[in-house]
Amino acid sequence: MAQGTAKGYWIVRVDVQDAEAYKAYASANGAAFARFGGRFLVRGGAYEAVTGTARSRNVIVEFPSYAAALACWHSDLYQSARALQKGGAEADIVVIEGYDGPQPLVSEPAPTPGAASE
């Protein structure tokens, strides 16, 4: 991927309170994701909260760009789907730009056993 074309992501953490309302929302949100090029990378599944506070469901949606991720969120199509679960879930949602810069090199030395980690 060329620099400057970082993807966009929705990072979603959800506690469902009304399963039927959430099911209606989940059935309707796919149209908005498809229109803006979104695809699920994580949609529920097993997890372990290794630090911090967890919610019962986790979702990551990838978009071709940060602008597409924001446009999807602000679209009437998505907001209509979202309205279907009003009060059915408590969620934390972050729309974030992906990182398109240098990555750690394989040749970097391994951490010393017992050393504090990040």
Jmol script that loads the backbone (N, CA, C; Angstrom):
load data "model"
ATOM      1  N   MET A   1       0.840  -1.170   0.000  1.00  0.00           N
ATOM      2  CA  MET A   1       0.000   0.000   0.000  1.00  0.00           C
ATOM      3  C   MET A   1       0.890   1.239   0.000  1.00  0.00           C
ATOM      4  N   ALA A   2       0.626   2.147  -0.866  1.00  0.00           N
ATOM      5  CA  ALA A   2       1.427   3.365  -0.952  1.00  0.00           C
ATOM      6  C   ALA A   2       1.130   4.271   0.234  1.00  0.00           C
ATOM      7  N   GLN A   3       2.147   4.981   0.680  1.00  0.00           N
ATOM      8  CA  GLN A   3       1.967   5.882   1.803  1.00  0.00           C
ATOM      9  C   GLN A   3       0.906   6.916   1.447  1.00  0.00           C
ATOM     10  N   GLY A   4       0.084   7.273   2.431  1.00  0.00           N
ATOM     11  CA  GLY A   4      -0.977   8.250   2.195  1.00  0.00           C
ATOM     12  C   GLY A   4      -2.298   7.616   1.816  1.00  0.00           C
ATOM     13  N   THR A   5      -2.352   6.314   1.704  1.00  0.00           N
ATOM     14  CA  THR A   5      -3.607   5.643   1.371  1.00  0.00           C
ATOM     15  C   THR A   5      -4.022   4.692   2.492  1.00  0.00           C
ATOM     16  N   ALA A   6      -3.805   5.114   3.715  1.00  0.00           N
ATOM     17  CA  ALA A   6      -4.145   4.275   4.865  1.00  0.00           C
ATOM     18  C   ALA A   6      -5.643   3.974   4.888  1.00  0.00           C
ATOM     19  N   LYS A   7      -5.954   2.779   5.297  1.00  0.00           N
ATOM     20  CA  LYS A   7      -7.350   2.376   5.417  1.00  0.00           C
ATOM     21  C   LYS A   7      -7.972   3.020   6.650  1.00  0.00           C
ATOM     22  N   GLY A   8      -9.274   2.940   6.729  1.00  0.00           N
ATOM     23  CA  GLY A   8     -10.011   3.417   7.894  1.00  0.00           C
ATOM     24  C   GLY A   8     -10.657   2.234   8.590  1.00  0.00           C
ATOM     25  N   TYR A   9     -10.887   2.374   9.875  1.00  0.00           N
ATOM     26  CA  TYR A   9     -11.447   1.276  10.668  1.00  0.00           C
ATOM     27  C   TYR A   9     -12.487   1.788  11.640  1.00  0.00           C
ATOM     28  N   TRP A  10     -13.469   0.959  11.906  1.00  0.00           N
ATOM     29  CA  TRP A  10     -14.351   1.148  13.040  1.00  0.00           C
ATOM     30  C   TRP A  10     -13.914   0.122  14.068  1.00  0.00           C
ATOM     31  N   ILE A  11     -13.632   0.565  15.276  1.00  0.00           N
ATOM     32  CA  ILE A  11     -13.350  -0.326  16.389  1.00  0.00           C
ATOM     33  C   ILE A  11     -14.548  -0.195  17.319  1.00  0.00           C
ATOM     34  N   VAL A  12     -15.242  -1.304  17.507  1.00  0.00           N
ATOM     35  CA  VAL A  12     -16.531  -1.295  18.204  1.00  0.00           C
ATOM     36  C   VAL A  12     -16.493  -2.290  19.359  1.00  0.00           C
ATOM     37  N   ARG A  13     -16.918  -1.831  20.525  1.00  0.00           N
ATOM     38  CA  ARG A  13     -17.069  -2.698  21.702  1.00  0.00           C
ATOM     39  C   ARG A  13     -18.502  -2.539  22.173  1.00  0.00           C
ATOM     40  N   VAL A  14     -19.218  -3.646  22.335  1.00  0.00           N
ATOM     41  CA  VAL A  14     -20.664  -3.597  22.550  1.00  0.00           C
ATOM     42  C   VAL A  14     -21.098  -4.501  23.699  1.00  0.00           C
ATOM     43  N   ASP A  15     -22.037  -4.017  24.489  1.00  0.00           N
ATOM     44  CA  ASP A  15     -22.815  -4.837  25.412  1.00  0.00           C
ATOM     45  C   ASP A  15     -24.255  -4.773  24.919  1.00  0.00           C
ATOM     46  N   VAL A  16     -24.792  -5.907  24.524  1.00  0.00           N
ATOM     47  CA  VAL A  16     -26.158  -5.979  23.998  1.00  0.00           C
ATOM     48  C   VAL A  16     -27.132  -6.114  25.166  1.00  0.00           C
ATOM     49  N   GLN A  17     -28.144  -5.241  25.199  1.00  0.00           N
ATOM     50  CA  GLN A  17     -29.175  -5.315  26.225  1.00  0.00           C
ATOM     51  C   GLN A  17     -30.503  -5.832  25.681  1.00  0.00           C
ATOM     52  N   ASP A  18     -30.731  -5.652  24.384  1.00  0.00           N
ATOM     53  CA  ASP A  18     -31.969  -6.109  23.746  1.00  0.00           C
ATOM     54  C   ASP A  18     -31.562  -6.877  22.486  1.00  0.00           C
ATOM     55  N   ALA A  19     -31.551  -8.200  22.594  1.00  0.00           N
ATOM     56  CA  ALA A  19     -31.047  -9.045  21.510  1.00  0.00           C
ATOM     57  C   ALA A  19     -31.851  -8.865  20.220  1.00  0.00           C
ATOM     58  N   GLU A  20     -33.154  -8.696  20.315  1.00  0.00           N
ATOM     59  CA  GLU A  20     -33.976  -8.536  19.110  1.00  0.00           C
ATOM     60  C   GLU A  20     -33.682  -7.215  18.399  1.00  0.00           C
ATOM     61  N   ALA A  21     -33.549  -6.144  19.157  1.00  0.00           N
ATOM     62  CA  ALA A  21     -33.224  -4.848  18.561  1.00  0.00           C
ATOM     63  C   ALA A  21     -31.840  -4.893  17.923  1.00  0.00           C
ATOM     64  N   TYR A  22     -30.885  -5.524  18.592  1.00  0.00           N
ATOM     65  CA  TYR A  22     -29.532  -5.617  18.044  1.00  0.00           C
ATOM     66  C   TYR A  22     -29.511  -6.475  16.787  1.00  0.00           C
ATOM     67  N   LYS A  23     -30.306  -7.533  16.771  1.00  0.00           N
ATOM     68  CA  LYS A  23     -30.400  -8.396  15.595  1.00  0.00           C
ATOM     69  C   LYS A  23     -30.953  -7.609  14.397  1.00  0.00           C
ATOM     70  N   ALA A  24     -31.963  -6.775  14.627  1.00  0.00           N
ATOM     71  CA  ALA A  24     -32.521  -5.944  13.549  1.00  0.00           C
ATOM     72  C   ALA A  24     -31.467  -4.987  13.004  1.00  0.00           C
ATOM     73  N   TYR A  25     -30.705  -4.382  13.907  1.00  0.00           N
ATOM     74  CA  TYR A  25     -29.622  -3.484  13.508  1.00  0.00           C
ATOM     75  C   TYR A  25     -28.561  -4.230  12.695  1.00  0.00           C
ATOM     76  N   ALA A  26     -28.127  -5.383  13.198  1.00  0.00           N
ATOM     77  CA  ALA A  26     -27.078  -6.154  12.521  1.00  0.00           C
ATOM     78  C   ALA A  26     -27.531  -6.609  11.134  1.00  0.00           C
ATOM     79  N   SER A  27     -28.820  -6.883  10.981  1.00  0.00           N
ATOM     80  CA  SER A  27     -29.342  -7.288   9.671  1.00  0.00           C
ATOM     81  C   SER A  27     -29.373  -6.119   8.694  1.00  0.00           C
ATOM     82  N   ALA A  28     -29.522  -4.904   9.209  1.00  0.00           N
ATOM     83  CA  ALA A  28     -29.657  -3.728   8.350  1.00  0.00           C
ATOM     84  C   ALA A  28     -28.353  -3.002   8.067  1.00  0.00           C
ATOM     85  N   ASN A  29     -27.333  -3.145   8.916  1.00  0.00           N
ATOM     86  CA  ASN A  29     -26.134  -2.326   8.747  1.00  0.00           C
ATOM     87  C   ASN A  29     -25.266  -2.756   7.567  1.00  0.00           C
ATOM     88  N   GLY A  30     -25.420  -3.966   7.093  1.00  0.00           N
ATOM     89  CA  GLY A  30     -24.598  -4.461   5.992  1.00  0.00           C
ATOM     90  C   GLY A  30     -24.721  -3.643   4.717  1.00  0.00           C
ATOM     91  N   ALA A  31     -25.890  -3.078   4.450  1.00  0.00           N
ATOM     92  CA  ALA A  31     -26.072  -2.266   3.240  1.00  0.00           C
ATOM     93  C   ALA A  31     -25.164  -1.040   3.266  1.00  0.00           C
ATOM     94  N   ALA A  32     -25.060  -0.400   4.423  1.00  0.00           N
ATOM     95  CA  ALA A  32     -24.181   0.773   4.542  1.00  0.00           C
ATOM     96  C   ALA A  32     -22.718   0.363   4.425  1.00  0.00           C
ATOM     97  N   PHE A  33     -22.343  -0.735   5.090  1.00  0.00           N
ATOM     98  CA  PHE A  33     -20.958  -1.178   5.005  1.00  0.00           C
ATOM     99  C   PHE A  33     -20.583  -1.511   3.564  1.00  0.00           C
ATOM    100  N   ALA A  34     -21.464  -2.195   2.854  1.00  0.00           N
ATOM    101  CA  ALA A  34     -21.194  -2.548   1.461  1.00  0.00           C
ATOM    102  C   ALA A  34     -21.058  -1.293   0.593  1.00  0.00           C
ATOM    103  N   ARG A  35     -21.920  -0.324   0.786  1.00  0.00           N
ATOM    104  CA  ARG A  35     -21.876   0.898  -0.026  1.00  0.00           C
ATOM    105  C   ARG A  35     -20.554   1.641   0.142  1.00  0.00           C
ATOM    106  N   PHE A  36     -19.979   1.607   1.340  1.00  0.00           N
ATOM    107  CA  PHE A  36     -18.749   2.353   1.608  1.00  0.00           C
ATOM    108  C   PHE A  36     -17.506   1.472   1.621  1.00  0.00           C
ATOM    109  N   GLY A  37     -17.643   0.236   1.147  1.00  0.00           N
ATOM    110  CA  GLY A  37     -16.487  -0.652   1.017  1.00  0.00           C
ATOM    111  C   GLY A  37     -16.037  -1.290   2.318  1.00  0.00           C
ATOM    112  N   GLY A  38     -16.902  -1.318   3.326  1.00  0.00           N
ATOM    113  CA  GLY A  38     -16.547  -1.906   4.609  1.00  0.00           C
ATOM    114  C   GLY A  38     -16.584  -3.421   4.567  1.00  0.00           C
ATOM    115  N   ARG A  39     -15.692  -4.019   5.352  1.00  0.00           N
ATOM    116  CA  ARG A  39     -15.707  -5.480   5.501  1.00  0.00           C
ATOM    117  C   ARG A  39     -15.302  -5.819   6.929  1.00  0.00           C
ATOM    118  N   PHE A  40     -15.943  -6.834   7.463  1.00  0.00           N
ATOM    119  CA  PHE A  40     -15.668  -7.237   8.834  1.00  0.00           C
ATOM    120  C   PHE A  40     -14.330  -7.957   8.928  1.00  0.00           C
ATOM    121  N   LEU A  41     -13.486  -7.513   9.846  1.00  0.00           N
ATOM    122  CA  LEU A  41     -12.267  -8.228  10.195  1.00  0.00           C
ATOM    123  C   LEU A  41     -12.500  -9.029  11.467  1.00  0.00           C
ATOM    124  N   VAL A  42     -13.303  -8.471  12.360  1.00  0.00           N
ATOM    125  CA  VAL A  42     -13.699  -9.134  13.598  1.00  0.00           C
ATOM    126  C   VAL A  42     -15.187  -8.891  13.755  1.00  0.00           C
ATOM    127  N   ARG A  43     -15.926  -9.952  14.083  1.00  0.00           N
ATOM    128  CA  ARG A  43     -17.365  -9.812  14.297  1.00  0.00           C
ATOM    129  C   ARG A  43     -17.763 -10.801  15.387  1.00  0.00           C
ATOM    130  N   GLY A  44     -17.556 -10.373  16.632  1.00  0.00           N
ATOM    131  CA  GLY A  44     -17.784 -11.282  17.761  1.00  0.00           C
ATOM    132  C   GLY A  44     -16.580 -12.182  17.912  1.00  0.00           C
ATOM    133  N   GLY A  45     -16.812 -13.413  18.283  1.00  0.00           N
ATOM    134  CA  GLY A  45     -15.729 -14.381  18.406  1.00  0.00           C
ATOM    135  C   GLY A  45     -15.098 -14.395  19.784  1.00  0.00           C
ATOM    136  N   ALA A  46     -14.257 -15.384  19.981  1.00  0.00           N
ATOM    137  CA  ALA A  46     -13.578 -15.561  21.267  1.00  0.00           C
ATOM    138  C   ALA A  46     -12.609 -14.407  21.513  1.00  0.00           C
ATOM    139  N   TYR A  47     -12.479 -14.043  22.774  1.00  0.00           N
ATOM    140  CA  TYR A  47     -11.517 -13.003  23.140  1.00  0.00           C
ATOM    141  C   TYR A  47     -11.116 -13.191  24.595  1.00  0.00           C
ATOM    142  N   GLU A  48     -10.029 -12.575  24.957  1.00  0.00           N
ATOM    143  CA  GLU A  48      -9.581 -12.530  26.347  1.00  0.00           C
ATOM    144  C   GLU A  48      -9.175 -11.098  26.642  1.00  0.00           C
ATOM    145  N   ALA A  49      -9.798 -10.510  27.623  1.00  0.00           N
ATOM    146  CA  ALA A  49      -9.432  -9.155  28.046  1.00  0.00           C
ATOM    147  C   ALA A  49      -8.174  -9.261  28.899  1.00  0.00           C
ATOM    148  N   VAL A  50      -7.037  -8.977  28.311  1.00  0.00           N
ATOM    149  CA  VAL A  50      -5.767  -9.141  29.025  1.00  0.00           C
ATOM    150  C   VAL A  50      -5.441  -7.939  29.907  1.00  0.00           C
ATOM    151  N   THR A  51      -6.083  -6.817  29.666  1.00  0.00           N
ATOM    152  CA  THR A  51      -5.964  -5.649  30.532  1.00  0.00           C
ATOM    153  C   THR A  51      -7.137  -4.721  30.224  1.00  0.00           C
ATOM    154  N   GLY A  52      -7.529  -3.917  31.167  1.00  0.00           N
ATOM    155  CA  GLY A  52      -8.621  -2.971  30.955  1.00  0.00           C
ATOM    156  C   GLY A  52      -9.987  -3.628  31.054  1.00  0.00           C
ATOM    157  N   THR A  53     -10.987  -2.847  30.704  1.00  0.00           N
ATOM    158  CA  THR A  53     -12.377  -3.279  30.787  1.00  0.00           C
ATOM    159  C   THR A  53     -12.840  -3.780  29.430  1.00  0.00           C
ATOM    160  N   ALA A  54     -13.536  -4.901  29.450  1.00  0.00           N
ATOM    161  CA  ALA A  54     -14.042  -5.481  28.195  1.00  0.00           C
ATOM    162  C   ALA A  54     -15.554  -5.305  28.110  1.00  0.00           C
ATOM    163  N   ARG A  55     -16.043  -5.413  26.908  1.00  0.00           N
ATOM    164  CA  ARG A  55     -17.481  -5.527  26.667  1.00  0.00           C
ATOM    165  C   ARG A  55     -17.715  -6.920  26.111  1.00  0.00           C
ATOM    166  N   SER A  56     -18.963  -7.318  26.007  1.00  0.00           N
ATOM    167  CA  SER A  56     -19.273  -8.706  25.644  1.00  0.00           C
ATOM    168  C   SER A  56     -19.088  -9.015  24.164  1.00  0.00           C
ATOM    169  N   ARG A  57     -19.050  -7.992  23.313  1.00  0.00           N
ATOM    170  CA  ARG A  57     -18.927  -8.221  21.871  1.00  0.00           C
ATOM    171  C   ARG A  57     -17.960  -7.198  21.297  1.00  0.00           C
ATOM    172  N   ASN A  58     -17.098  -7.642  20.375  1.00  0.00           N
ATOM    173  CA  ASN A  58     -16.107  -6.775  19.744  1.00  0.00           C
ATOM    174  C   ASN A  58     -16.203  -6.912  18.234  1.00  0.00           C
ATOM    175  N   VAL A  59     -16.095  -5.782  17.537  1.00  0.00           N
ATOM    176  CA  VAL A  59     -16.211  -5.762  16.081  1.00  0.00           C
ATOM    177  C   VAL A  59     -15.165  -4.805  15.523  1.00  0.00           C
ATOM    178  N   ILE A  60     -14.522  -5.205  14.435  1.00  0.00           N
ATOM    179  CA  ILE A  60     -13.640  -4.297  13.690  1.00  0.00           C
ATOM    180  C   ILE A  60     -14.068  -4.361  12.236  1.00  0.00           C
ATOM    181  N   VAL A  61     -14.378  -3.190  11.678  1.00  0.00           N
ATOM    182  CA  VAL A  61     -14.772  -3.078  10.277  1.00  0.00           C
ATOM    183  C   VAL A  61     -13.699  -2.276   9.555  1.00  0.00           C
ATOM    184  N   GLU A  62     -13.187  -2.817   8.455  1.00  0.00           N
ATOM    185  CA  GLU A  62     -12.150  -2.152   7.663  1.00  0.00           C
ATOM    186  C   GLU A  62     -12.797  -1.471   6.461  1.00  0.00           C
ATOM    187  N   PHE A  63     -12.349  -0.260   6.161  1.00  0.00           N
ATOM    188  CA  PHE A  63     -12.813   0.507   4.999  1.00  0.00           C
ATOM    189  C   PHE A  63     -11.614   0.861   4.126  1.00  0.00           C
ATOM    190  N   PRO A  64     -11.840   1.153   2.855  1.00  0.00           N
ATOM    191  CA  PRO A  64     -10.715   1.474   1.970  1.00  0.00           C
ATOM    192  C   PRO A  64      -9.953   2.733   2.374  1.00  0.00           C
ATOM    193  N   SER A  65     -10.582   3.615   3.158  1.00  0.00           N
ATOM    194  CA  SER A  65      -9.927   4.847   3.600  1.00  0.00           C
ATOM    195  C   SER A  65     -10.614   5.359   4.862  1.00  0.00           C
ATOM    196  N   TYR A  66      -9.935   6.244   5.553  1.00  0.00           N
ATOM    197  CA  TYR A  66     -10.506   6.912   6.722  1.00  0.00           C
ATOM    198  C   TYR A  66     -11.736   7.719   6.311  1.00  0.00           C
ATOM    199  N   ALA A  67     -11.645   8.398   5.164  1.00  0.00           N
ATOM    200  CA  ALA A  67     -12.773   9.194   4.683  1.00  0.00           C
ATOM    201  C   ALA A  67     -13.998   8.310   4.436  1.00  0.00           C
ATOM    202  N   ALA A  68     -13.799   7.113   3.887  1.00  0.00           N
ATOM    203  CA  ALA A  68     -14.921   6.192   3.646  1.00  0.00           C
ATOM    204  C   ALA A  68     -15.513   5.714   4.966  1.00  0.00           C
ATOM    205  N   ALA A  69     -14.657   5.462   5.958  1.00  0.00           N
ATOM    206  CA  ALA A  69     -15.140   5.028   7.270  1.00  0.00           C
ATOM    207  C   ALA A  69     -16.010   6.105   7.916  1.00  0.00           C
ATOM    208  N   LEU A  70     -15.562   7.351   7.846  1.00  0.00           N
ATOM    209  CA  LEU A  70     -16.354   8.455   8.390  1.00  0.00           C
ATOM    210  C   LEU A  70     -17.632   8.680   7.591  1.00  0.00           C
ATOM    211  N   ALA A  71     -17.528   8.601   6.270  1.00  0.00           N
ATOM    212  CA  ALA A  71     -18.711   8.803   5.422  1.00  0.00           C
ATOM    213  C   ALA A  71     -19.775   7.753   5.728  1.00  0.00           C
ATOM    214  N   CYS A  72     -19.356   6.528   5.962  1.00  0.00           N
ATOM    215  CA  CYS A  72     -20.305   5.474   6.315  1.00  0.00           C
ATOM    216  C   CYS A  72     -21.009   5.825   7.615  1.00  0.00           C
ATOM    217  N   TRP A  73     -20.236   6.207   8.630  1.00  0.00           N
ATOM    218  CA  TRP A  73     -20.831   6.563   9.920  1.00  0.00           C
ATOM    219  C   TRP A  73     -21.875   7.670   9.764  1.00  0.00           C
ATOM    220  N   HIS A  74     -21.560   8.688   9.002  1.00  0.00           N
ATOM    221  CA  HIS A  74     -22.438   9.849   8.858  1.00  0.00           C
ATOM    222  C   HIS A  74     -23.575   9.642   7.854  1.00  0.00           C
ATOM    223  N   SER A  75     -23.551   8.540   7.122  1.00  0.00           N
ATOM    224  CA  SER A  75     -24.557   8.327   6.078  1.00  0.00           C
ATOM    225  C   SER A  75     -25.944   8.088   6.653  1.00  0.00           C
ATOM    226  N   ASP A  76     -26.947   8.524   5.904  1.00  0.00           N
ATOM    227  CA  ASP A  76     -28.338   8.255   6.278  1.00  0.00           C
ATOM    228  C   ASP A  76     -28.595   6.753   6.326  1.00  0.00           C
ATOM    229  N   LEU A  77     -27.958   6.009   5.425  1.00  0.00           N
ATOM    230  CA  LEU A  77     -28.152   4.557   5.360  1.00  0.00           C
ATOM    231  C   LEU A  77     -27.708   3.901   6.667  1.00  0.00           C
ATOM    232  N   TYR A  78     -26.524   4.263   7.178  1.00  0.00           N
ATOM    233  CA  TYR A  78     -26.067   3.673   8.432  1.00  0.00           C
ATOM    234  C   TYR A  78     -26.887   4.185   9.611  1.00  0.00           C
ATOM    235  N   GLN A  79     -27.164   5.471   9.655  1.00  0.00           N
ATOM    236  CA  GLN A  79     -27.911   6.025  10.780  1.00  0.00           C
ATOM    237  C   GLN A  79     -29.319   5.425  10.865  1.00  0.00           C
ATOM    238  N   SER A  80     -29.895   5.071   9.735  1.00  0.00           N
ATOM    239  CA  SER A  80     -31.197   4.387   9.738  1.00  0.00           C
ATOM    240  C   SER A  80     -31.076   3.002  10.361  1.00  0.00           C
ATOM    241  N   ALA A  81     -30.016   2.287  10.022  1.00  0.00           N
ATOM    242  CA  ALA A  81     -29.783   0.966  10.619  1.00  0.00           C
ATOM    243  C   ALA A  81     -29.539   1.116  12.117  1.00  0.00           C
ATOM    244  N   ARG A  82     -28.749   2.089  12.486  1.00  0.00           N
ATOM    245  CA  ARG A  82     -28.412   2.318  13.894  1.00  0.00           C
ATOM    246  C   ARG A  82     -29.658   2.620  14.722  1.00  0.00           C
ATOM    247  N   ALA A  83     -30.601   3.346  14.133  1.00  0.00           N
ATOM    248  CA  ALA A  83     -31.833   3.692  14.842  1.00  0.00           C
ATOM    249  C   ALA A  83     -32.649   2.452  15.223  1.00  0.00           C
ATOM    250  N   LEU A  84     -32.472   1.352  14.500  1.00  0.00           N
ATOM    251  CA  LEU A  84     -33.214   0.126  14.783  1.00  0.00           C
ATOM    252  C   LEU A  84     -32.842  -0.485  16.134  1.00  0.00           C
ATOM    253  N   GLN A  85     -31.642  -0.207  16.626  1.00  0.00           N
ATOM    254  CA  GLN A  85     -31.233  -0.790  17.905  1.00  0.00           C
ATOM    255  C   GLN A  85     -31.164   0.243  19.028  1.00  0.00           C
ATOM    256  N   LYS A  86     -31.781   1.383  18.819  1.00  0.00           N
ATOM    257  CA  LYS A  86     -31.771   2.442  19.835  1.00  0.00           C
ATOM    258  C   LYS A  86     -32.157   1.863  21.185  1.00  0.00           C
ATOM    259  N   GLY A  87     -31.257   1.961  22.150  1.00  0.00           N
ATOM    260  CA  GLY A  87     -31.512   1.421  23.474  1.00  0.00           C
ATOM    261  C   GLY A  87     -31.249  -0.067  23.598  1.00  0.00           C
ATOM    262  N   GLY A  88     -30.935  -0.727  22.494  1.00  0.00           N
ATOM    263  CA  GLY A  88     -30.707  -2.167  22.517  1.00  0.00           C
ATOM    264  C   GLY A  88     -29.286  -2.559  22.846  1.00  0.00           C
ATOM    265  N   ALA A  89     -28.369  -1.585  22.823  1.00  0.00           N
ATOM    266  CA  ALA A  89     -26.967  -1.894  23.091  1.00  0.00           C
ATOM    267  C   ALA A  89     -26.259  -0.644  23.597  1.00  0.00           C
ATOM    268  N   GLU A  90     -25.268  -0.880  24.423  1.00  0.00           N
ATOM    269  CA  GLU A  90     -24.362   0.186  24.846  1.00  0.00           C
ATOM    270  C   GLU A  90     -23.046  -0.083  24.135  1.00  0.00           C
ATOM    271  N   ALA A  91     -22.534   0.915  23.435  1.00  0.00           N
ATOM    272  CA  ALA A  91     -21.357   0.680  22.600  1.00  0.00           C
ATOM    273  C   ALA A  91     -20.351   1.809  22.708  1.00  0.00           C
ATOM    274  N   ASP A  92     -19.089   1.443  22.535  1.00  0.00           N
ATOM    275  CA  ASP A  92     -17.992   2.386  22.328  1.00  0.00           C
ATOM    276  C   ASP A  92     -17.570   2.179  20.884  1.00  0.00           C
ATOM    277  N   ILE A  93     -17.591   3.244  20.091  1.00  0.00           N
ATOM    278  CA  ILE A  93     -17.226   3.134  18.680  1.00  0.00           C
ATOM    279  C   ILE A  93     -16.198   4.211  18.365  1.00  0.00           C
ATOM    280  N   VAL A  94     -15.085   3.785  17.797  1.00  0.00           N
ATOM    281  CA  VAL A  94     -14.038   4.706  17.382  1.00  0.00           C
ATOM    282  C   VAL A  94     -13.838   4.527  15.882  1.00  0.00           C
ATOM    283  N   VAL A  95     -13.866   5.622  15.135  1.00  0.00           N
ATOM    284  CA  VAL A  95     -13.510   5.600  13.714  1.00  0.00           C
ATOM    285  C   VAL A  95     -12.076   6.119  13.664  1.00  0.00           C
ATOM    286  N   ILE A  96     -11.183   5.311  13.103  1.00  0.00           N
ATOM    287  CA  ILE A  96      -9.760   5.616  13.202  1.00  0.00           C
ATOM    288  C   ILE A  96      -9.048   5.372  11.876  1.00  0.00           C
ATOM    289  N   GLU A  97      -8.055   6.187  11.610  1.00  0.00           N
ATOM    290  CA  GLU A  97      -7.230   6.020  10.422  1.00  0.00           C
ATOM    291  C   GLU A  97      -6.180   4.951  10.686  1.00  0.00           C
ATOM    292  N   GLY A  98      -6.012   4.061   9.730  1.00  0.00           N
ATOM    293  CA  GLY A  98      -4.996   3.023   9.844  1.00  0.00           C
ATOM    294  C   GLY A  98      -3.596   3.607   9.735  1.00  0.00           C
ATOM    295  N   TYR A  99      -2.631   2.822  10.110  1.00  0.00           N
ATOM    296  CA  TYR A  99      -1.224   3.223  10.059  1.00  0.00           C
ATOM    297  C   TYR A  99      -0.605   2.670   8.791  1.00  0.00           C
ATOM    298  N   ASP A 100       0.074   3.533   8.065  1.00  0.00           N
ATOM    299  CA  ASP A 100       0.651   3.151   6.780  1.00  0.00           C
ATOM    300  C   ASP A 100       2.153   3.435   6.737  1.00  0.00           C
ATOM    301  N   GLY A 101       2.813   3.431   7.893  1.00  0.00           N
ATOM    302  CA  GLY A 101       4.230   3.766   7.959  1.00  0.00           C
ATOM    303  C   GLY A 101       5.111   2.546   8.155  1.00  0.00           C
ATOM    304  N   PRO A 102       6.356   2.788   8.517  1.00  0.00           N
ATOM    305  CA  PRO A 102       7.317   1.697   8.710  1.00  0.00           C
ATOM    306  C   PRO A 102       6.870   0.740   9.808  1.00  0.00           C
ATOM    307  N   GLN A 103       7.254  -0.488   9.676  1.00  0.00           N
ATOM    308  CA  GLN A 103       6.942  -1.527  10.652  1.00  0.00           C
ATOM    309  C   GLN A 103       8.227  -1.994  11.322  1.00  0.00           C
ATOM    310  N   PRO A 104       8.118  -2.630  12.491  1.00  0.00           N
ATOM    311  CA  PRO A 104       9.313  -3.160  13.154  1.00  0.00           C
ATOM    312  C   PRO A 104      10.026  -4.149  12.242  1.00  0.00           C
ATOM    313  N   LEU A 105      11.337  -4.162  12.324  1.00  0.00           N
ATOM    314  CA  LEU A 105      12.136  -5.058  11.506  1.00  0.00           C
ATOM    315  C   LEU A 105      12.372  -6.377  12.227  1.00  0.00           C
ATOM    316  N   VAL A 106      12.434  -7.445  11.472  1.00  0.00           N
ATOM    317  CA  VAL A 106      12.688  -8.765  12.037  1.00  0.00           C
ATOM    318  C   VAL A 106      14.045  -8.801  12.719  1.00  0.00           C
ATOM    319  N   SER A 107      14.980  -7.992  12.262  1.00  0.00           N
ATOM    320  CA  SER A 107      16.341  -8.025  12.801  1.00  0.00           C
ATOM    321  C   SER A 107      16.471  -7.309  14.148  1.00  0.00           C
ATOM    322  N   GLU A 108      15.399  -6.682  14.635  1.00  0.00           N
ATOM    323  CA  GLU A 108      15.484  -6.038  15.944  1.00  0.00           C
ATOM    324  C   GLU A 108      15.688  -7.093  17.014  1.00  0.00           C
ATOM    325  N   PRO A 109      16.487  -6.788  18.035  1.00  0.00           N
ATOM    326  CA  PRO A 109      16.759  -7.796  19.071  1.00  0.00           C
ATOM    327  C   PRO A 109      15.481  -8.122  19.865  1.00  0.00           C
ATOM    328  N   ALA A 110      15.383  -9.377  20.276  1.00  0.00           N
ATOM    329  CA  ALA A 110      14.255  -9.807  21.093  1.00  0.00           C
ATOM    330  C   ALA A 110      14.399  -9.228  22.485  1.00  0.00           C
ATOM    331  N   PRO A 111      13.267  -8.991  23.162  1.00  0.00           N
ATOM    332  CA  PRO A 111      13.367  -8.473  24.528  1.00  0.00           C
ATOM    333  C   PRO A 111      14.031  -9.472  25.456  1.00  0.00           C
ATOM    334  N   THR A 112      14.683  -8.974  26.469  1.00  0.00           N
ATOM    335  CA  THR A 112      15.317  -9.824  27.463  1.00  0.00           C
ATOM    336  C   THR A 112      14.232 -10.443  28.329  1.00  0.00           C
ATOM    337  N   PRO A 113      14.267 -11.758  28.544  1.00  0.00           N
ATOM    338  CA  PRO A 113      13.236 -12.382  29.401  1.00  0.00           C
ATOM    339  C   PRO A 113      13.178 -11.701  30.764  1.00  0.00           C
ATOM    340  N   GLY A 114      11.957 -11.449  31.213  1.00  0.00           N
ATOM    341  CA  GLY A 114      11.772 -10.808  32.502  1.00  0.00           C
ATOM    342  C   GLY A 114      11.740  -9.286  32.428  1.00  0.00           C
ATOM    343  N   ALA A 115      12.108  -8.721  31.289  1.00  0.00           N
ATOM    344  CA  ALA A 115      12.080  -7.256  31.145  1.00  0.00           C
ATOM    345  C   ALA A 115      10.625  -6.807  31.035  1.00  0.00           C
ATOM    346  N   ALA A 116      10.340  -5.618  31.487  1.00  0.00           N
ATOM    347  CA  ALA A 116       8.983  -5.065  31.388  1.00  0.00           C
ATOM    348  C   ALA A 116       8.607  -4.910  29.930  1.00  0.00           C
ATOM    349  N   SER A 117       7.366  -5.215  29.629  1.00  0.00           N
ATOM    350  CA  SER A 117       6.887  -5.067  28.251  1.00  0.00           C
ATOM    351  C   SER A 117       5.915  -3.908  28.161  1.00  0.00           C
ATOM    352  N   GLU A 118       5.643  -3.455  26.942  1.00  0.00           N
ATOM    353  CA  GLU A 118       4.708  -2.348  26.721  1.00  0.00           C
ATOM    354  C   GLU A 118       3.289  -2.834  26.834  1.00  0.00           C
TER     355      GLU A 118
END
end "model"
wireframe off; spacefill off
backbone 0.3
color backbone group
